[in-house]
Amino acid sequence: MAVEVVRGFVLRAVPVGDADRILDILTRERGLIKPSARGARRTRSRMLASTQEFALSDFTLFSNRSRLIVNEVELVESFIGLQSDLTKLVSPHIFQNCSLTVCAMSLNSRPCIHFGHIL
């Protein structure tokens, strides 16, 4: 099991089961990754705020077989204001959809988009 720390921007957080999330995270080092965050939706979870959409966080990941799992996460910056105002939410969702589409079309394993000033 290899452990690595990456800084990434959460593009999408999909609820799974009662308390888990599968995340789409855009990173500088690895491009788009899709780790699972166990227990991230529990009210007392330390991962709750750091794994929400539009959060910039430092993720400690470990790979178990071929899956990535979030072990620890530290919030760098939360863009919570984007989630509360509908007019502010439109542009990030366009960015989210474009990023996911471009990364899905990328055939190589290199990072597909570089945002040096963000990540």
C-alpha positions as a printed Julia matrix, in Angstrom:
119×3 Matrix{Float64}:
   0.0    0.0     0.0
   1.54   3.24   -1.16
   0.71   6.48    0.65
   0.84   9.86   -1.09
  -0.2   13.42   -0.28
  -1.76  15.56   -3.01
  -3.43  18.96   -3.09
  -6.64  18.92   -5.05
  -9.87  20.7    -5.86
 -13.05  18.68   -5.3
 -15.1   18.87   -8.49
 -17.8   16.39   -7.52
 -18.79  14.45   -4.4
 -21.15  11.54   -4.99
 -22.88  10.03   -1.94
 -22.45   6.27   -1.59
 -24.23   4.2     1.03
 -25.04   5.77    4.37
 -21.87   7.71    5.1
 -19.35   7.46    2.24
 -18.49   9.62   -0.76
 -16.75   9.04   -4.05
 -14.87  12.19   -5.05
 -13.7   13.63   -8.36
 -10.58  15.59   -7.45
  -8.51  17.67   -9.87
  -4.84  17.59   -8.85
  -1.69  19.04  -10.32
   0.33  15.86   -9.87
  -2.12  13.22  -11.11
  -4.84  15.04  -13.03
  -8.34  13.8   -12.29
  -8.54  11.13   -9.58
 -11.55   9.37   -8.07
 -10.85   8.23   -4.51
 -13.42   7.05   -2.01
 -13.79   8.78    1.35
 -15.18   6.43    3.96
 -17.4    8.04    6.58
 -17.08  11.51    5.01
 -20.82  12.25    5.26
 -21.14  11.59    8.99
 -21.94  14.67   11.03
 -18.93  14.32   13.3
 -16.51  13.36   10.54
 -13.28  15.33   10.22
 -13.6   14.91    6.44
 -17.06  16.49    6.15
 -16.06  20.04    5.11
 -12.91  19.05    3.23
 -14.68  16.64    0.88
 -17.53  18.91   -0.21
 -17.7   20.29   -3.73
 -15.49  23.3    -4.46
 -13.12  22.65   -1.54
  -9.36  22.92   -1.97
  -7.75  20.36    0.33
  -4.59  18.36    1.0
  -5.47  14.67    0.7
  -3.49  11.78    2.13
  -4.34   8.85   -0.11
  -3.42   5.22   -0.03
  -3.98   2.69   -2.74
  -5.57  -0.6    -1.85
  -5.2   -2.88   -4.86
  -6.25  -0.57   -7.67
  -8.49   1.77   -5.62
  -7.59   5.09   -4.04
  -8.9    5.74   -0.54
  -8.75   9.02    1.4
  -7.0    8.37    4.69
  -6.73  11.96    5.99
  -7.64  15.35    4.61
  -6.84  18.92    5.6
  -8.91  21.82    4.31
  -6.85  24.55    2.61
  -9.71  26.76    1.47
 -13.46  26.31    1.38
 -15.46  28.1    -1.26
 -18.69  27.77    0.73
 -20.0   31.08   -0.64
 -20.3   29.45   -4.06
 -22.8   26.95   -2.72
 -25.06  29.52   -1.08
 -25.57  31.99   -3.94
 -27.15  30.7    -7.15
 -25.58  33.35   -9.4
 -22.11  32.55   -8.05
 -22.76  28.83   -8.48
 -23.27  28.91  -12.27
 -19.63  29.6   -13.27
 -18.08  26.92  -11.02
 -20.54  24.36  -12.37
 -19.56  25.26  -15.93
 -15.9   24.87  -14.9
 -16.75  21.55  -13.21
 -18.51  20.14  -16.28
 -15.79  21.32  -18.67
 -13.02  19.89  -16.48
 -14.71  16.53  -16.13
 -15.4   16.35  -19.86
 -11.85  17.27  -20.88
 -10.32  14.87  -18.37
 -12.62  12.05  -19.46
 -11.55  12.57  -23.08
  -7.85  12.5   -22.17
  -6.33   9.16  -23.11
  -2.96   9.48  -21.39
  -2.19   9.36  -17.69
  -0.57  12.79  -17.51
  -2.53  15.61  -15.86
  -4.98  16.91  -18.43
  -5.38  20.47  -17.11
  -2.86  22.62  -15.26
  -4.05  25.36  -12.94
  -0.83  26.43  -11.27
  -2.34  29.45   -9.57
  -5.11  27.37   -7.96
  -3.44  24.08   -7.17
